[in-house]
Amino acid sequence: PAPGPDTQLCLAVPTPRALGSPLPAQCPAVLGLSTAPEPALSPPGRALPYEAIPRSGRSAWLNLYRFWRSDGFQRFHLLMERSFQRYGPIYRCTVGTYNSVNVLLPRDAAQLFQSEGIFPRRMGLESWIAHRQLRNHKCGIFLLNGEEWRSDRLVLNKEVISPAGTRKFLPFLDAVARDFVSLMQRRISKNARRSLTIDLYGDLFRFTLEASSYALYGERLGLLEESPDAESQRFIGAVETMLRTTLPLLFVPPGLVRWANARLWREHMAAWDTIFSHADRCIQHIYQEFCLGQQRKYSGIMAELLLQAELPLDSIKANIIEFTAGGVDTTAMPLLFTLFELARNPGVQAALRQEIAEAEAQGPRELSKVLNSMPLLKGALKETLRLYPVGITVQRYPTKDVVLQNYCVPAGTLCQVGLYAMGRSPQVFTNPERYDPGRWLSQEDNSFKALAFGFGARQCIGRRLAETEMMLFLMHVLRNFRIDTVSKADIKTVFGFILMPEKPPLLTFRPLY
């Protein structure tokens, strides 16, 4: 039911402030620690109160203790899926000081996004914010909310997510994708069997960092060379450490972590310091080019933002750094899962190769037009993100009371759409276990089913950068190699701030020519 007069029933329900602080994006209190309450019956046309929503567990702090003891971090997605199976398409979870309402179905996601207001808000990462405050750095739009978020976002949209901005950095991404193919060809040429079987995770991490850094900073790091320099290696290590240490910091206040696990906190802070130092060096190089009076040509997103001067320098740096931090593993993992699914679905792989050949047969064109002529390849990425979403939820705080599944949810409550559970639910997708990119090309209504990049004004600002980077990578790889896998068994996945394989699959590359 749509929000209406019945939402006034929510006024007598305790607000989220009374119930505790908002829950981080990946709620751990999905353990099914207690039996779901019997749903109350409401008179026809009247929504049930917030407190009637099925709840996983009664004791917030006991939930947190059990979660830590059971190593629930890595099983977020599976525990949430199990909770939806147990409680139905909506349930509440509480852990420590955090509370959220979790929903499964696309129609509830639509209802939620319609209630987000003009300043959509999602949960913050306290450890990231604490670093910015302690080092006196500005926050970028990933961490901002309200008018400050909006003003930065409007400026960044023009260079990062608009079609005109995207067209400018596409050649940079294309060059790195071609270099990756050359790297693989060199390795295969050294193998007498004319093939290469490899765990590709490390190489994909280097590719995505090289590609995104080139588009952002206009500089090549040299990560696809045989021996990357020490500075580049330090930068890689810092990004990896930052991601690894973020997850255990999600549910504990930074002040407490500094006391309880000082080593973890020091590692997290040092990683961010290294990432900020890298950005400082890149800014200095860009300014040196300006001062030398060299002929002006496009040299990356940061240079364009500096030239426009619509944002202060510290805001530009803060946002570029967040793009760097958020654009490496979040692109590498979908590529790895896509290659695995294509390896165990050779028919899909052949169909994509045919589509790529037909697109290129139309002659030289702008890269954007080439990519737009490959709908099945776009469908393959959507299908990968359906089965293996990078983030297992997308979150919003409704600005007004909203009715979800006939329950009143007060304004300001953290609400999460369970992307992993939705993508594998037979209530939402036919044959959800099947990898079928063609499902996205059918006449079926797919509204609010593909939310891996979020939705609306607060959708991922790096969406176009990530999508085009992945499409160009797959285009060049598929037209040069046939990909097989040693094992076609399902991959076990774990959640380490993003969804990743428990053990990366071994992939075999064989040249087509």
C-alpha positions in Angstrom: 0.0 0.0 0.0 1.1 3.6 -0.7 1.7 6.1 2.1 -1.4 7.9 3.0 -3.6 8.7 6.0 -2.8 5.4 7.6 0.8 6.4 8.1 -0.4 8.6 11.0 -0.5 5.4 13.0 3.3 5.6 13.1 3.1 8.6 15.4 2.7 6.5 18.5 5.6 4.2 17.6 9.0 4.8 19.1 11.2 6.8 16.7 14.6 5.4 15.5 16.3 7.8 17.9 14.5 6.1 20.8 15.5 2.7 19.4 19.2 3.5 18.8 21.5 4.9 16.1 21.1 3.8 12.5 22.5 0.5 11.5 25.5 0.3 9.0 24.9 -0.8 5.4 25.4 -4.4 6.1 23.4 -5.3 9.2 24.8 -8.3 11.1 21.7 -8.9 13.2 20.2 -11.3 10.7 21.1 -14.3 12.6 17.6 -15.5 13.3 18.4 -15.6 17.0 14.8 -15.8 18.2 11.5 -17.0 16.9 9.7 -14.5 14.8 6.7 -13.0 16.5 3.3 -14.0 15.3 2.1 -11.2 13.0 -0.8 -9.2 14.4 -3.9 -8.8 12.5 -5.0 -5.4 11.4 -8.4 -4.1 10.4 -8.9 -3.8 6.6 -7.2 -0.7 5.3 -5.1 0.0 8.4 -1.4 -0.5 8.5 0.3 -2.3 11.4 2.7 -0.4 13.7 6.5 -0.4 13.4 6.8 -2.6 16.5 4.8 -5.3 14.8 7.5 -5.9 12.1 9.1 -9.3 12.6 12.4 -8.9 14.5 15.5 -11.0 14.5 16.6 -11.2 18.1 15.5 -9.3 21.2 18.8 -8.3 22.8 20.8 -5.9 20.8 24.0 -6.4 22.7 23.6 -10.2 22.9 23.1 -10.1 19.1 26.4 -8.2 18.7 28.3 -10.7 21.0 26.9 -13.7 19.2 27.7 -12.1 15.9 31.3 -11.5 16.8 31.7 -15.1 18.3 30.2 -16.7 15.2 32.4 -14.8 12.7 29.2 -13.4 11.2 31.0 -10.7 9.3 31.8 -12.9 6.3 28.3 -14.4 6.2 26.3 -11.2 6.1 24.7 -11.9 2.8 23.8 -15.5 3.6 22.4 -14.6 7.0 20.3 -11.9 5.5 19.0 -14.3 2.9 18.1 -16.8 5.6 16.3 -14.2 7.6 14.1 -13.2 4.6 13.3 -16.9 4.2 12.4 -17.1 7.9 10.6 -13.8 8.5 9.2 -12.9 5.1 9.9 -9.9 2.8 10.4 -7.5 5.7 12.0 -7.7 9.1 13.8 -5.6 11.7 17.3 -6.2 12.9 19.0 -4.7 15.9 22.7 -5.1 17.0 24.5 -3.0 19.5 23.3 0.6 19.0 22.1 0.0 15.5 18.6 -0.7 14.1 17.3 -1.1 10.6 14.3 -2.4 8.6 15.2 -4.8 5.8 13.1 -5.3 2.7 13.3 -7.8 -0.2 10.9 -7.0 -3.0 11.3 -4.5 -5.8 8.0 -2.8 -5.1 9.2 -2.0 -1.6 12.4 -0.7 -3.0 10.4 1.6 -5.2 8.3 2.8 -2.3 11.4 3.5 -0.3 13.1 5.5 -3.0 9.9 7.6 -3.5 10.2 8.6 0.1 13.9 9.6 0.1 13.4 13.4 -0.3 15.6 15.9 -2.1 18.6 15.1 0.0 18.8 11.3 -0.1 20.8 10.0 2.9 22.6 6.8 3.5 24.6 5.6 6.5 28.1 6.9 7.0 31.3 5.0 7.6 32.4 6.3 11.0 36.0 5.1 10.7 36.4 7.0 7.4 34.8 10.1 8.9 37.0 9.9 12.0 40.1 9.8 9.8 39.0 13.0 8.0 38.3 14.8 11.3 41.5 13.7 12.9 43.6 14.8 9.9 41.5 17.9 9.2 40.6 16.7 5.7 37.3 17.4 3.9 34.8 14.7 3.3 33.7 13.8 -0.2 30.1 13.1 -1.4 30.3 9.4 -0.2 30.4 10.7 3.4 28.4 13.9 3.1 24.7 14.5 3.4 22.3 17.4 2.9 23.0 20.6 1.0 26.8 20.1 1.2 26.4 16.8 -0.5 24.1 18.3 -3.2 26.3 21.2 -4.1 29.4 19.0 -4.6 27.4 16.3 -6.4 26.0 18.8 -9.0 29.5 19.9 -9.9 31.0 16.3 -10.0 28.1 15.0 -12.2 29.3 17.0 -15.2 32.7 15.3 -15.3 32.1 11.9 -13.9 28.6 10.6 -14.8 27.3 12.7 -17.6 27.5 11.3 -21.2 29.8 14.2 -22.2 32.1 13.6 -19.3 32.2 9.9 -19.9 33.1 10.3 -23.5 36.3 12.2 -22.5 37.8 9.5 -20.3 36.7 6.4 -22.4 40.0 6.5 -24.5 42.0 6.3 -21.2 40.1 3.2 -20.1 40.4 1.6 -23.5 44.2 2.0 -23.5 44.5 0.2 -20.2 42.2 -2.6 -21.4 44.3 -3.1 -24.5 47.5 -3.2 -22.3 45.9 -5.9 -20.1 45.4 -8.0 -23.2 49.0 -7.4 -24.2 50.1 -8.5 -20.7 48.2 -11.8 -21.0 49.5 -12.4 -24.5 53.1 -12.0 -23.3 52.5 -14.5 -20.5 50.9 -17.0 -22.8 53.7 -16.7 -25.4 56.1 -17.9 -22.7 54.0 -21.1 -22.1 54.7 -24.0 -24.4 51.0 -25.1 -24.2 49.8 -21.8 -25.6 47.5 -21.3 -22.7 47.5 -19.8 -19.2 45.7 -21.1 -16.1 45.7 -18.5 -13.4 44.1 -17.0 -10.3 43.3 -13.6 -11.9 42.4 -11.6 -8.7 45.7 -9.8 -8.3 45.9 -8.9 -12.0 42.3 -7.6 -12.0 43.0 -5.5 -8.9 46.0 -4.0 -10.7 44.0 -3.4 -13.9 41.1 -1.6 -12.2 43.5 0.5 -10.1 45.5 1.4 -13.2 42.4 2.2 -15.3 40.6 4.3 -12.6 43.8 6.2 -11.7 44.4 7.0 -15.3 40.9 8.4 -15.7 41.0 10.2 -12.4 44.5 11.6 -12.3 45.6 11.4 -15.9 48.7 9.4 -14.9 49.7 5.8 -15.5 51.0 3.9 -12.5 52.7 1.2 -14.5 50.9 -1.6 -12.6 50.5 -3.8 -15.8 54.3 -3.8 -16.3 56.3 -6.8 -15.2 57.8 -5.0 -12.2 55.7 -2.1 -10.9 57.7 0.6 -9.0 57.8 0.7 -5.2 55.6 3.8 -5.0 52.8 2.1 -6.9 53.2 -1.0 -4.8 52.8 1.1 -1.6 49.6 2.6 -3.1 48.2 -0.8 -3.9 49.0 -2.1 -0.4 47.3 1.0 1.2 44.1 0.5 -0.8 44.0 -3.2 0.1 44.7 -2.4 3.8 42.0 0.3 3.9 39.4 -2.1 2.6 40.4 -5.0 4.8 40.3 -2.9 8.0 37.1 -1.1 7.2 34.8 -4.1 7.8 35.7 -4.8 11.4 35.3 -1.1 12.2 31.8 -0.9 10.9 29.9 -1.7 14.1 32.2 -0.3 16.8 32.6 3.5 17.5 36.1 4.7 16.5 36.8 5.9 20.0 36.2 2.4 21.4 38.3 0.7 18.6 41.3 3.0 19.4 41.2 1.6 22.9 40.2 -2.1 22.2 42.2 -2.7 19.0 44.8 0.0 18.6 46.8 -2.0 16.0 43.7 -2.3 13.7 43.1 1.4 14.1 46.7 2.4 13.3 46.7 0.3 10.2 43.5 1.9 9.0 44.7 5.4 9.6 48.1 4.7 8.0 46.5 3.3 4.9 44.3 6.4 4.4 47.4 8.6 5.0 49.2 6.9 2.2 46.2 7.2 -0.2 46.0 11.0 0.6 49.7 11.4 0.0 49.3 9.8 -3.4 46.6 12.3 -4.3 48.8 15.2 -3.2 51.6 14.0 -5.5 49.2 13.7 -8.4 47.9 17.2 -7.8 51.4 18.6 -7.8 52.1 16.9 -11.1 49.0 18.4 -12.6 49.9 21.9 -11.4 53.4 21.5 -12.8 51.9 20.8 -16.2 49.8 24.0 -15.9 52.8 26.1 -14.9 54.9 24.8 -17.8 52.3 26.1 -20.2 52.0 22.8 -22.1 49.4 22.6 -24.8 46.1 21.9 -23.2 44.6 18.4 -23.7 42.3 16.3 -21.6 44.3 14.8 -18.8 41.7 13.2 -16.4 38.8 14.1 -14.2 40.9 15.8 -11.5 42.5 18.2 -13.9 39.1 19.2 -15.4 37.8 19.9 -11.9 40.9 22.0 -11.0 40.5 24.0 -14.3 36.8 24.6 -13.7 37.5 25.8 -10.1 33.9 25.3 -9.1 35.0 23.4 -6.1 37.7 24.2 -3.5 40.9 22.2 -3.8 40.4 20.2 -0.6 36.9 19.2 -1.8 38.3 18.1 -5.2 40.9 16.0 -3.5 38.5 14.5 -1.0 36.1 13.3 -3.8 38.9 12.0 -6.1 40.3 10.0 -3.2 36.9 8.5 -2.5 36.5 7.6 -6.1 39.9 5.9 -5.9 39.0 4.0 -2.8 35.6 3.0 -4.1 36.6 2.0 -7.6 39.1 -0.8 -7.3 37.8 -4.0 -5.7 34.2 -2.9 -6.5 35.1 -3.3 -10.2 37.6 -6.1 -10.0 35.2 -8.5 -8.2 32.4 -8.2 -10.8 34.9 -8.8 -13.5 36.2 -11.9 -11.8 32.7 -13.3 -11.3 31.7 -12.4 -14.9 34.8 -14.3 -16.3 33.9 -17.3 -14.1 30.3 -17.4 -15.3 31.3 -17.0 -18.9 33.8 -19.8 -18.5 31.2 -22.2 -17.2 28.5 -20.9 -19.7 30.3 -21.3 -23.0 27.1 -20.6 -25.0 26.8 -17.2 -23.4 30.5 -16.5 -23.9 30.1 -17.3 -27.7 27.0 -15.1 -28.0 28.9 -12.2 -26.4 31.9 -12.7 -28.7 29.5 -12.7 -31.7 27.9 -9.4 -30.5 31.3 -7.8 -30.1 32.4 -8.9 -33.6 29.2 -7.4 -35.1 29.6 -4.2 -33.3 33.2 -3.8 -34.6 32.2 -4.8 -38.1 30.3 -1.5 -38.4 33.6 0.3 -38.8 35.4 2.9 -36.7 33.1 4.8 -34.4 33.2 6.7 -31.1 33.8 4.2 -28.2 30.5 5.3 -26.6 28.6 4.2 -29.7 30.4 0.9 -29.9 29.5 0.2 -26.3 25.9 1.2 -26.8 25.6 -1.3 -29.6 26.3 -4.3 -27.2 23.2 -4.7 -25.1 23.9 -8.4 -24.3 27.3 -7.4 -22.8 25.5 -4.8 -20.7 23.0 -7.6 -19.7 25.9 -9.8 -18.7 27.2 -7.2 -16.2 23.7 -6.8 -14.8 23.4 -10.5 -14.5 26.7 -10.7 -12.6 25.7 -8.0 -10.3 22.3 -9.7 -9.7 24.0 -12.9 -8.5 27.1 -11.2 -6.9 26.3 -7.6 -5.9 29.3 -5.8 -4.7 27.4 -4.3 -1.8 24.8 -6.6 -0.4 22.3 -3.8 0.5 21.4 -0.4 -0.6 20.2 2.0 2.1 18.0 5.0 2.5 16.4 7.0 5.4 12.9 8.0 4.3 12.1 11.6 5.0 8.5 10.9 5.7 6.6 8.0 7.3 6.2 5.2 4.8 4.2 2.0 4.6 6.1 -1.1 3.6 4.4 -4.5 3.5 1.5 -3.0 5.4 3.8 -1.9 8.3 4.3 1.7 9.3 8.0 2.7 9.1 8.7 6.1 10.8 10.6 8.8 8.9 14.3 8.7 9.7 14.5 4.9 10.0 17.4 3.2 8.3 15.9 1.0 5.6 17.9 -1.5 3.6 17.0 -3.3 0.4 18.7 -6.8 0.5 20.3 -7.0 -2.9 21.9 -10.4 -2.6 18.7 -12.0 -1.3 16.6 -10.2 -4.0 18.9 -11.4 -6.8 18.5 -15.0 -5.8 14.8 -15.0 -4.8 12.4 -17.0 -7.0 9.7 -14.4 -5.9 11.6 -11.9 -8.0 13.4 -13.8 -10.8 12.5 -16.9 -12.8 15.2 -19.5 -12.4 17.3 -17.2 -10.3 20.2 -19.7 -10.1 20.7 -19.5 -13.9 23.2 -17.1 -15.4 21.1 -15.6 -18.2 22.0 -12.1 -19.5 19.1 -12.3 -22.0 16.6 -11.9 -19.1 17.5 -8.2 -19.1 16.6 -7.8 -22.8 13.1 -9.3 -22.5 9.8 -7.4 -22.2 9.5 -8.4 -18.6 9.2 -5.5 -16.1 12.6 -5.2 -14.5 11.9 -2.0 -12.5 13.9 -1.8 -9.3 15.5 -5.2 -9.8 19.0 -3.9 -10.9 20.0 -1.7 -7.9 23.7 -2.6 -7.6 24.6 1.1 -8.3 21.8 2.4 -6.3 19.0 4.7 -7.7 18.1 8.3 -8.2 20.1 11.3 -7.3 22.3 9.3 -4.9 23.1 6.5 -7.2 26.8 5.6 -7.4 28.6 8.6 -9.0 31.2 6.3 -10.4 28.6 4.1 -12.2 29.6 5.2 -15.7 33.3 4.9 -15.0 32.8 1.4 -13.6 30.4 0.2 -16.3 32.5 1.4 -19.2 35.7 0.1 -17.6 34.2 -3.3 -17.3 32.6 -3.4 -20.8 35.9 -2.3 -22.5 37.8 -4.9 -20.5 35.4 -7.7 -21.5 35.2 -6.5 -25.1 39.0 -6.7 -25.5 39.5 -9.9 -23.5 36.6 -11.9 -25.3 37.7 -10.9 -28.8 41.3 -12.2 -28.0 40.8 -15.2 -25.7 38.6 -18.2 -25.0 38.1 -18.6 -21.3 37.6 -21.9 -19.5 37.5 -22.8 -15.8 39.0 -25.7 -14.0 35.8 -26.2 -11.9 32.2 -25.3 -12.8 31.0 -25.8 -9.3 29.3 -22.8 -7.6 31.7 -20.4 -6.0 31.3 -19.9 -2.2 31.3 -16.2 -1.4 32.2 -14.2 1.7 31.6 -10.7 2.6 34.7 -8.6 3.3 33.1 -5.1 3.0 32.3 -6.2 -0.5 31.2 -9.6 -1.8 34.1 -11.7 -3.0 34.9 -15.4 -3.6 36.0 -17.4 -0.6 38.6 -18.9 -2.9 39.2 -17.2 -6.3 38.4 -19.6 -9.3 41.2 -20.7 -11.6 40.6 -19.5 -15.1 42.3 -20.7 -18.3 43.0 -18.3 -21.2 43.5 -19.6 -24.7 44.3 -17.2 -27.6 41.8 -17.2 -30.4 44.4 -16.2 -33.0 
